[in-house]
Amino acid sequence: MSKIDYTQFYIKNYLSDKKNKKTDIIVKPVKKRRIGVYLLAALILIAALVYANVKLGNIGFDWAKELFAKQKDAHYYFVVKSFDSRDKAYAQSLLVRQSGGGGYIYQKQNAYFVAYTLFADKEDAQSVASKNKDAQIIVKRLDAKKYSEVIFALNELLSAALQFENGEIYESQFLEKCNQIQSNIKKEKERAVKENASGHYTAILELFAGGLASLDVAGATRVQLLSDLRYILSSVIISFDKL
């Protein structure tokens, strides 16, 4: 259960209730003979796939890779609320950030949207949205084939944020994870520059790395760190709309 006091809006990882439920699991020992059978079957399957790949000219593998890539496209679910003026949006953003949410603001046509928080799981987003009046869920998709490094970073940081919020990891571990991801994003930017990737993509990577570098601030509270990280992640994902 989160120790953060969410009074202005509801953000709760309802899965934390599930993880507290224990189920007795009986683990049966696996016989050595079965292990040998499974190993033999795996070797036969690998040999068959290699043979098929040679005979079919990579058709089978290419199709499988394409299907796998489509299945692995990342979807991120934002819980947002829209306002008809910038002032109202900024006022709500302040309340959201004081409670540990991202509070990222973006404009679409004549409306201003405040992103309360974001999830990689649709059910988590639905649970939060259902408890906030007039809240909506906005879905953003990232192409796994093009942006695998960014997706990995986003998922790692979202997971670390929940662990930190629920008291499962210390602040030092949380910041260490952010530093590791920052290093990975810097390397991805170097690769993108060498391969002449679009300027907008490299700008997003610069935004991502720079935001993570700003997290390690002396005296920052848990709520501030979580809010800042969620703001950064929201800005990164939404920035992909222009690609």
Phi, psi and omega in degrees: 000134180295143177267357181279138180274102178267099182255332183273332177204167188258116170229113182214133178276093186293345178291344179296333177290325181291322185290342180279345179278121183261141178236130179286125182240126178264120181259117180271137179295139179269127180291145181300325182297321179295321179301319179296321179295316180297320180296317179297318179297320180295319180295320179295318179297316179299316180298319180295321179293319179297316179298315180297324180295320180291315184290324185266004177065041176071006182298314182299312183293320180297319179296318181295319180296319181295317179296318180297318181297320180295321181291334185266003175305136185273138176239131180240135187247115180263133170266114187232163173222137183260150180224154183269359178216153179296320182298317179295321180295318180293323178296318179290323179301319180298316179297319180297314182293328178292343180256004177099000177276173183286312179070021181291136182249132172219153184252137175223114187058239183257010182249150176247126183252135174251119178275108179297306180198179181219155181221156171266352181246128184294321182295323177299316180295318179296321179298318180288315182298324183293342182256007177238120182299132177067015178282148178237164173245122177251130182256132176240134181245138176242135180289117183294329182290325182271325191235042183299321181293320179293318179299316177302315181297315180299315182294320178297319182286323176297319178294317179296324180297316179294320178296318180293318180297322182272004178076020181275339176226157180278166178301319180298322179290321178298312181292326177297319178297318179298321179293321178297315180293322178301317178298318179296320181292323176299317178295322178295323178294317178300317178296317181297320179294316180297326182267011177057045176291168182299148180297328180292321179296315179295328177293322177296318179296322177295317177299316181298306182296318180295321178296317179295326179294333183275355185288322186284078182248129181299134176086359180290138179277169177300317180299317180295317180296316179295318179297315180298317181295316180294328175295315180298312182297321178297315181296323180294310184295315181294331179294339179288348178300333184273355180274000000 
